[in-house]
Amino acid sequence: MLNIPWDQPATMIDLDGKTPIIGTIRDCVMHFAIFKPFAKEQARILLTRPVFREGRKTRTWILNPDEIELLVKRMDAERPGLQ
């Protein structure tokens, strides 16, 4: 699972060209969680610090929808009282 601090600055971009969301990883993940499936497919998060990803030789700056979904699951698991 991606271990990115929730307060790390990030920008959520949309491949359709909608206005980006500039905030923290938590802000971006919270917005992503309420998106409809089509919007989720178009969403990417641009990081301020690159992260290591399985199967890649170098760290990357962009999170894809499947990786953002992992962060949604992590956020849900860390919320008190929802387990």
For each residue, the residues with C-beta under 8 A, 3 or more apart:
1: 70 74
2: 51 63 67 70 71 74
3:
4: 8 25 47 51 71
5: 8 25
6: 24 25 26 75
7: 24 25 26
8: 4 5 24 25 47 48 49
9: 22 23 24 48
10: 23 24 25 27 28 45 46 47 48
11: 20 21 22 23 28 45 46
12: 20 21 28 31 32 43 44 45 46
13: 20 43 44 45 46
14: 17 18 19 20 39 42 43 44
15: 42 43 44
16: 42
17: 14
18: 14
19: 14
20: 11 12 13 14
21: 11 12 27 28 31
22: 9 11
23: 9 10 11 26 27 28
24: 6 7 8 9 10 27 28
25: 4 5 6 7 8 10 28 29 45 47 71
26: 6 7 23 29 30 75
27: 10 21 23 24 30 31
28: 10 11 12 21 23 24 25 31 32 45 68
29: 25 26 32 33 45 68 71 72 75
30: 26 27 33 34 75
31: 12 21 27 28 34 35
32: 12 28 29 35 40 43 45 65 68 69 71 72
33: 29 30 72 75
34: 30 31
35: 31 32 39 40 43
36: 39 40
37: 40 41
38: 41 42
39: 14 35 36 42 43
40: 32 35 36 37 43 65 68 69
41: 37 38 65
42: 14 15 16 38 39
43: 12 13 14 15 32 35 39 40 65 68
44: 12 13 14 15 62 63 64 65 68
45: 10 11 12 13 25 28 29 32 62 63 68
46: 10 11 12 13 61 62
47: 4 8 10 25 50 51 61 62 63
48: 8 9 10
49: 8
50: 47 58 59 60 61
51: 2 4 47 59 60 63
52: 56 59
53: 56 59 60 67
54:
55:
56: 52 53 59 60
57:
58: 50
59: 50 51 52 53 56
60: 50 51 53 56
61: 46 47 50
62: 44 45 46 47
63: 2 44 45 47 51 67 68 71
64: 44 67 68
65: 32 40 41 43 44 68 69
66: 69 70
67: 2 53 63 64 70 71
68: 28 29 32 40 43 44 45 63 64 65 71 72
69: 32 40 65 66 72 73
70: 1 2 66 67 73 74
71: 2 4 25 29 32 63 67 68 74 75
72: 29 32 33 68 69 75 76
73: 69 70 76 77
74: 1 2 70 71 77 78
75: 6 26 29 30 33 71 72 78 79
76: 72 73 79 82
77: 73 74 82 83
78: 74 75
79: 75 76 82
80:
81:
82: 76 77 79
83: 77
